[in-house]
Amino acid sequence: MVSARDGRPGQAYSAPGAFTTAFSPGVGPRAKYPAPEPVRHDETEYDEPRYDDDEPIGELEARYEWIVGLMSSFTDQRVVRWIIAFFTASMGVCATLEILYGFGGTTTFTVGVQIGCAAFAFAAALWWTVTSWPRLHTAFAFVVLSNLGILAANLSADMPPAYAVGKTTFFVVLGLFAGVFLDRWMLATHIAIAGVAVTSIIGYNMLFEDVPPLGALVVWAPVMSLVIAVPALLYTFVRAVRLDQS
């Protein structure tokens, strides 16, 4: 029998039969379409915050991202953020205790400065606990504002020289963060601000609190050594590790 469709021997289909064959499942030849490829997701795609594709990563950002990634490979970022938050809140606690125990400023302005510095410290501590790890320039802004807050809270308080000198240790602790994560010009900015702040605090006590020059020098020299040496050594170590792995 010759097919009415193409003139070759085969089965003849009537119009209803051809319609049924063409649109019935499992009957007759079917066009084969390639199966869609499975969507592949990088397992590490969401492990760390990524930068937008439209925003190129500069050399400073790339170095900072590498350091944050290295830290994340050793410990949980949340642990580090909580440690930084604890240190930041301790600055606010010190300023609050000074006011409560009678070491606040002698004028309304200086008391307001102390209250403002304490409020900034507590707000920054809360920010570290609830936010994700900051970008490079945000971290740099945190360091600079903390330096200025420590200086302002120290100079506005009315307390014995020993207390004022003890609070300069906050600059050293802040240098730990700056030495690990910031770039060299940012680190140099931190060291310059902290150095000027320590010199101003100790110089003020020498001029107005009857601290002898030798005593001021004996205190100023080791504090300045820590302010400079600790972050500089940390930066050198991190840079050496990065160059060794690159």
Residue, then its C-alpha position, 0 to 999 in steps of 0.5 A: m500500500v502506498s502512503a498518501r503522504d509521501g508516495r512510499p509504501g506504508q500505512a495509509y492514514s486517514a485525516p482523523g487517524a493522522f491527527t490522532t497519531a500526530f498528537s497522541p503521546g508515545v505514537g509516531p516520531r517525536a522531535k528531540y530537544p536537548a535537555p537543559e544543562p543543570v545550573r552549577h553553583d560554586e560551593t564557595e560563592y556565598d562563603e565570603p562577601r563578593y564585590d559587584d561586577d560593575e565595580p572593579i577591585g583595586e589593588l588596595e581592595a584586593r589586598y584587603e579582601w585577601i587578608v579578610g579571607l585569610m582570617s576567615s580560613f583560621t577563625d570565624q569572622r563573628v568571633v573577631r567582630w565580637i572581640i573588636a566590639f568588646f574593645t570598642a565598648s570598653m572605651g565607652v565604659c571608661a568614659t561613662l565611669e569617669i563621669l559617674y565617679g567625678f572625673g568628668g569635664t569641668t564645663t558643660f562642653t567638655v562633659g558633652v564631649q565625653i558623653g558624645c565619645a561614649a555614645f560613639a563607642f557604644a554605637a560602634a560596638l553595636w555596629w560591629t555585632v550586627t553588621s557584616w565585615p566592613r569594606l576597606h574604607t569603612a574600616f579605615a574610617f572606624v580607626v580614624l574616628s576611634n583615634l579622635g574619640i580616644l583623644a577627645a575623651n581623654l583631654s576633656a576629662d578631669m582626672p589624674p595624670a596616671y589615669a590619662v596615660g593609662k587610657t593611651t593604651f587604647f591606641v596600641v590596641l587599635g593599632l593591632f587592627a590597623g596593622v593587620f587590615l589597613d594599607r600602609w598609607m592608612l596605617a601611617t595615618h593611624i600612627a601619625i594621629a595616635g602619635v600626635a594624640v599621645t604626645s598631646i595627652i602627655g604634654y598637657n599633663m606635663l604643662f598643666e598637671d605638674v608632671p616633671p619633664l623626666g617623668a613625662l619622657v619616661v612615659w612617652a617613650p615606651v608608649m610611642s614605641l608601642v604605638i609605632a612598633v606593634p602595627a608596623l610589625l604586624y603589617t610587615f608580617v602580613r605583607a611577607v605572608r602575602l608575598d610568599q603565597s603569591 
